Amino acid sequence: MLTPKERKTVKAAIEAAIVEAEAMIEDLRTRAAPVSPDSAIGRLSRMDSMVNAGTARMALDQAEKKLSRLHARLDRIDDANFDVCGVCAGQLPMARLLAAPDRGVCVACLQQKH
């Protein structure tokens, strides 16, 4: 069970991760914008720009999912079982909570999924 001080530390980590994710999302939205067909760039450069935009769209999707998970975890920060693995019900170590604040699963359970 987390102490109030540890809970406060984890909450600050989640809030910092939210700020970071929101900034990343803004950047990715700009990079994922469609490439205009009337751009005065060469065919290969346009194709490269389209590939880059597609990659940015995939990264944007992942960043938005992470932001959603972060908000969900922040909403649950005061739950008694906040630091319990959602799969095996084992205690999540403080290092795990700080390293991956958007995840509520221990490393062992995460590795079993893959």
N, C-alpha and C positions, 0 to 999 in steps of 0.2 A: 504494500500500500504506500502511496506517495505521501510524503510529509507536505504540509502547506508550502514550505519553501521550495521543495522539488516541483510541486504542482505549478507554482509561480514561474519557476525556471522553464518548465516545459511550455507553459502558456506563452511566455516571451519568445521562445523558439518558434512556436507555431505562428505567432503574429509576425515575426521577422520573415518567416518563410512565405507568408501570405503577401507581404509587401514585395518580396523578391519575385514571386510568381506573377503578381499583377504587372510589374515592370516588364518581365519577360514576355507576357502576353501582349502588351502594347507593342513591343518591338516586333514580335512575330506577326502580329496583324498587319503591320506595315510591310514586312518582307513577304507575306503570303498573298499580297494583293495581286489580282490578275495582271498579266502583262498585256498591255494594249497592242492590238494587231497593227496599229498605225505608227508604232514606235519606229523612229528612224535609226534602227540598229540592224546589223546584219542577221541573216537567217540563223547562223550558228549561235550568235550571241543571244538571239531571241529564244532559241531552244534551251540554251543554258539558263537563261532567266526563268523560263517556265519550269525547268527541273528544280531550280532553287526555290521557286515559289511553292511547288508541290511539297518539297521537303519541309519548308517552313510551315505549311498547312498541317502536316503530320505532327510536327513538333508543337504547334499551337494546340492541336487536339489533346495531346498528352499534357501540356501545361494547364489547360482548362480543367482536365480531369483531376490533376493534382490539386489545383486551387479548390475544387469542389470537395475533395477529400480533406484538405486542410480546414476548410470552414466546418465540415461535419465534425472533425476531431475537436476543433475549438468549441463547438456547441456542447460537446460531451466532456469537456475538461473537468467538470466538477462531479462527474459520475464516479461512484465508488469503484467500479470495475474499469476505469479508464486505462489503467496500466496492466490489464489482463489481455493475453493473446486471444483474439477472436476465434482462433481455430482450436488450440489445445487447452485454453484456459490457464496457461502458465503465466507466471509473473514476467512482464516485460521489463528488462533492465533499463535503468536511467539512460545509459549510453544509446540504447536502441530508440528510446523515445526522443532523444535529442538528434540522433543521426537521421532518422526517418520519421519526422513528426506527423506525416500524413498517413502513416501506416499503423494499424493496430494489430499487427501480426509479428510473431517472433521470427528470427532468422531461420530456425530449424523448420518451421512450418512453411515459410516462404520458399525454402530450397526444395521441400517435398513437392510443391506445386509444379516445379520445373523439372 
